[in-house]
Amino acid sequence: MHPRDQTIFALSSGRAPSAIAVVRVSGPGASPALTALGGRIPPARAATRMLLRDAEGQPLDDAVVLWFPGPASATGEDVAEFHVHGGRAVLAAVFTTLAAMENMRAAEPGEFTRRAFENGKLDLTEAEGLDDLIHADTDRQRRQALRQLKGLLGDKARDWRARIIEASALIEAGIDFSDEGDVPAELIAPALAKIKALLTEIEEVLAAQGQSERLRDGLVVAITGPPNVGKSTLMNQLARREVAIVSPHAGTTRDVIEVQLDLDGYPVTVIDTAGIRETDDPVEQEGVRRARARAAEADLVLWLADGANEEVHHDGTAPVWGIRNKIDLESYRPMAEAGRFAISARSGDGLPELISALVAFAHDYFGAGEGGLISRTRQRQLLQQTVASLHRSMNVVGAGEELAAEELRLAANSLGRLLGRVDVEDILDVIFREFCVGK
């Protein structure tokens, strides 16, 4: 039996132990599994209490069971859910019983969603939104992922693709059926009007995104500077916990330390790096090399220094903010320059102003990310390919309608790849349905 025809099962809730664990089963064997463990098929979509038993009739658990006959289920197949007590022994016994059944196997990562996609329950943009929602760490990420899961980009793409197919059908009809009496003689002009309107809409979506797809991965901020200026102390202050070793001895931090922060709903990764200095210690040399490399990849660099050493050494292209630390140990007049801050990482003086500036930087950096339709580079690239094909179709139509039709086919194909749906018969369907050709 092909793996796609087999019945799959997996734990669909958090790892054990837990109060309740949900074991999901999907495929043609979901109904036999319910009968084997519970003794009967419960009413559809109604929570039913059952005593589950193994193949030898021994009790497994007192559980709540749900039955979703396909295609009205999450995957489009027959689905059963066993809500059991979340102990490891209970789950092990349920898994052993299920695995012993014919054509039943443990699911691969993402296989339930893959089956939902293959059965038309969601498109690729919605599947990506589901993955983003599961991995969302901040509220802004959650809201963006939920919009994708609701199909906002997918709905737009389906509408755009349908209109491209309509324009292509006009051109194809003019090419192949120009001698038919019920086909209009002049079809190029309305086709070009449709293409021009489409171009305007898609280009507006692309132009409005800014760095919206970066909201998924977050902003990377590197704390760097000379040794023993308080980088690890600042890291701990931002994280509000002890994540880095703080010592008065230079060279304590030998490797890159990362911590994930939620700043006003924006995901931010803060990196504490080894102190930048010349050294003969090979271990510290490697730490300095990694510090320079990681800082060069960051989106923002906080160059931390004290009154004795404020010269910035940074080779990357990211903006650099000068942070003067240890102002509690000296009489210091606050800086008035943009991108420069005076703080005491030990006492917390100046940190609220620095954090507010980081939030403002994140807001500007992500731009319209929260309200945008595009959340992944793949989506942006396919829309850019669509726009390029539409532009070419308008440019080559004078050289031949066949060339324009081919570019429209490529544009529709790009949107089909965005959705995960590519059907070369769509254009013929429109031609025969709309123009009644050949009846």
N, C-alpha and C positions, 0 to 999 in steps of 0.2 A: 504494500500500500504506500502511495506517495505520502511524504510527511505532511503535506497540506490537507490530506484527507484523514489524517489521524486525529484523535481527540487529545487535547492538551489540558494540563492542570498546573496550577501554581498558587503560591501564597500571594494574595493580592492586597494584603495589609502590611503593617509594620512587622519587624522581626520579633520573634519570640524571645522571652515570654511577654505576654500581654493579656489583658482581660478577655478580649475577643479577637479571634483571627478569622480572616475570610479566605477560604480556599475556593478558587474559581475553576470551573471545568467548562470547556468549550469544544463543540464538535459533535459528530453523530453519536458518540458514545456517552453524551451527557445524560440522556434519558436512562440507558441501562445502568449508569453509575448511580443515579438517584434510586432506582429500583433495588440495586444490589445493596447499597448502604442503608437506605431508609425504608425499604420494603414497599414503596409505592411512589407514584408521581403526584406531588401536591398540586393544588390549584395554581394556575399561572399568575405570576407577579403578586403573590400573597405570601407573607412570611408565615411559615408553618413549623411548629416545633416537632422534632423527630428524635427518636433514639437511634443513633447510627450503630451499625454492626459490621464486623469484618466478614471475610469469606467463610469463616467457620461459625458464624453466628454469635461471636463474642461481642459484648457491648464495647463501643469505641468512645462515645460521648453523647451527652444530651445536647442537641444542637438546634439551631434555627436554620431552615432551608428555604431557598428561593429558587423558583423555576421560571426561566424565560425561554419559551419556545421560539426558534427562529422563524422568520427573519426579524421579528420584533425583539431584538436583543442588541447588546452593545457591539457584538462582533458580527451580527447577521446570521450566526449559527445558533443551534440549541445551546443554551448556557445554564449551568446549575451553579449555585453558590451555597457553600456550607459554612455557616457562621458558628464556629466551634470555640471552645475555650482555648486560650492562646498559650497553653503550656507546650514545651518542646516534645514531651512524650505523646501528647494528643496529636500534634501535627505529624510526628513521625509515623504514628499508627495509621492516620488517615492517608498519608502519602504512600505508605507501603501497600495499603489496600487498593488504592487507585492504580498504582503502577503495575499491580499484578493482573489488571484487566486487559483484555485483548485490544490491540490497537490504541492503547492509552500510554501517553508518555508525558514527562515533565516539559513544560513550555520553555522555549528559548527566550532570551531577553527581548522584550518588545513584540512578542509574537501575537499577543491578543490584539494589540493595536494594528499590527500588520494585517491580520485577518479582517479587522473592521474596515481597513482601507480597501483590501481586495474585494470585499463584499459591498462596497459603495456606501458604507456608513459614515465615512469622512474622507476628505481629500488630503493631499500631502500638507497643505498649509495648516489644516486643522490638526493633523497628526503632530506637526512641529509645535503648534500651540499647546497641545496636550503635554508634550515633553517639556516645554518651557514652563508650563504651570506646575508640573511635578517638581521641577528643580528651582522654582522661584524662591529667592531668599528675602526679597524686599517687597513692599506693597506695590511699588511702581512696576516691578517685574511681573507681579501677579496680575495687575490690571492689564498690562500689555499682552500677556499670554492668554488671558481670558478673552480678549478681543479676537485673537487669532483662533482660539478654540470655537468661538461663535461663528467663525467663517467669514469675517468681514473682507479680508483680502481674497479669499476663495470666491465669494459672491461677486466681487468686482471682476476678478479674472474670468469667471464664467460668462459674465455679461460682455466683457471685452472680446472674448473668444467667439461668442455667438455673433457679435457684430462683424468681426473679421470674416467669419464664414459667410455671413450675408453678403458682404462686399465681394468676396471671392466668388460666390455663387453668381452674382451679377456679371462679373467678368467672364467666368467659365461659360455661362449661358450665352453671352455674346460671341464667344469663340466657337463653341460646339454646336449651338442650336440657332445660329443666326438666320437660317432659312425657315424656322418655325414661325407660323403666323401669330401664335399667342405669346411670343417672346418679344419684348420691346427692342427696337433697333438700336436705340441709344441707351447704353447701360453704363458706360465708363464714367460719365459725369456724376451720377448718384453714388457710384462705388467710391470715387475719389473723395466725395463729400463725407462719406462715412469714415474713410481712412483718416482724413484730416481731423475730424472731431475726436476720433480715437487717440490720435497722436497727442492732442492737447490734453486730454484727460490723463493718459499714462505719464506724460512728461511732468504734469503737475504733481502727481503722486511721488515720482522720483525726486523732483526738486524739493519737496517739502520734508524729506526724511532727515536730512542732516546726518547725524551719526546714530540714528535710532536703533539700528541693529546692535550697536555696542551696549545697549542697556542689558542685553542678555549676559554679556561677559563682565560688564562693570568697568569702572575707572581704576586704573593702576597708578598708585602714588608711591614713589620711592623716597625714603628718608636716607639721605647720604651726607657725607661730609668727613672731616678729619676724625681720627680716633678720640675717644674720651670727651666728646662734647655733649653727650646726653641723648644720642639717637635712640637707644633702647628704652630710656626713661620716657621719651616722647611717645614711642610706640606703645608702651604700657598705659600711658595716660589716654591715648586715643582708643585703645582697646578696652580700657577700664578693667584690666586684669593683668596679671603677671604672665606675659608671653615671651619676654626676652630677659636674659640674665643682665643684671645691672651691677657693674663693678667699677671701682676707681682705677683699675689697671687698664691701660690701652691694649687694644687687640682682643678684647673679650669675645666679641662677635666674630666668628670665623666663617659663617655661612649665611645665606639669605634666609630670613625669617619672614613669613607672610601671615597676615591676619585679615579676615573678611569683616568689613564693617557695613552697617546700615546707617547712612547719613541722610536723614530726612527722606527715606524711601529709596535713595540712590545706592546701588551696590558699589562699594569701594574696597579694593584690595590694597592694603598698606604694607610696604616692604621695608624691613629694617636690614640694612646692609653693613658689611664690614667697613671699618674706618679706612678712608683713602689715604695711604701714605706709602713711602718707600720703606721696605723691610727686607731683611735677609732670611726671615722665617719662611720656608717653602709652603707651610700650611696657610700662614697669613697671606702670602703672595697669591695663593689660589683664591682665598676669600676676597681679596681686593679685586682680582680679575673678574670674579663672578659679580661682585658689587657693581663694577663699571658696566658689565654687560647687561645686567638687569636694569640698572638705572637708564641705560641707553634705550631700552624697550618701553620704559614707563610713559604714561600720558602726562604726568606732572612730577617734577622733582622738587623735594624740599631739601635745600642745602643747609644743613644745620652747622652752626659755628658758634664760637664764643668771642669775647672781646680780643683774645690773643690771636685768633686766626679766622678771618672772614673772607679770604680769597676763594672764589668759586672755581672748581675744576670739574667741568662736565662736558662730555663729548657728544651727547645726544642732541636731538632736535626738539625735544619737549620743552615746554616752559619751565623755568627755574625760579623758585621763590627763595629768597634769602631769609633764613630764620636765625635770629640771634638769640641764643639760649643763655641761661644763668644770669638773668638781669636782677635776680634777687641778691646776687653777691656783689653788686656794684651799683654805683650811682649812674643811671643811664637815662638819656633823653630818648623817648620813643621815636622810631623812624617814621617819616611822613611819606616815604616813597611807595609807589604801587608795587605790589609783589614782594614787600619786605615786612617782616614781622619781628616783634621783640617779645619773648616769652620766658617763663621759668617752668621747664618741664617738671621740676620737683614740686613746686608750690602750686602750679596751675595758673599763674598769672599770665594773661594774654592768650590763653588757650581758647576761650570762647570766641574771640575775634578770629583766630586762625581757623577754627571749625566752621564758623559762619562763612568765611571766605572759601573754604573747601566746598561747602554746600552750593554756594553761588557759582563756583567754577564747574561743579558737576552739572548744575542746571544749564549753564551755557554750553557745556561740552555735549550733553545728550540732546540739546536742542528740542526738536519736536518729537523726541523718541517716544514719549508716553502716548501721544495722540496719533502716531504714524501707523501706517498699514504694514510697512516692511520691518521684519525683525531679524532676518538672516541675510547673509551675503548671497546665498544661493538664489533667494527671491529677487534681490536687486539685480543680479547678473542676468537672470532670465527676462526680467522686464526690460533691461537695457537691450538685450538681443531682440526682443519684440519691437521696441522702438526703432532699432536700426533696420530691421526688415521692413517695417512700415514705411520708413523714409525711402528705402531703396525701391519699394513698389511704386511710389509716386514718381520717382526719378526715371524709372525705366519704362513706364507705361507708354511713352511715346515711341519707344523702340520696338514695342510688341506687347500685346496683352498677355501672351504666354509667360513672358518674364515677370510681369507684375503679378500674375496669378501664382507663380512659383514663390515669390517673396512673401505673398500673403499666406501661402501654405506654411512657410517657415515661421512666420509670426504666430500663426495659430498653433504650430507645433511647440513653440517656446512656452506659450501659455498652458498648453496641455501638459508639458513637463513640469511646469510650476504646480499644477494641480495633481499631477500623476495620472492624467487621463489623456490619452492620445488616440483618436479614432479617425482614420483617414477616410471613412465613409460619411463623415458628417456633411461635407460639401455636397456630395451626391444626394444625400437625404434632403437638403434644403432645396436643391435644384428641382427635384421631382415633386416635392411637396408644394413649393411656392409657385412654380411656373407650370406645373401640370404637364411637363414635357413628356411626350411619348404615350399619352393615354389614348 
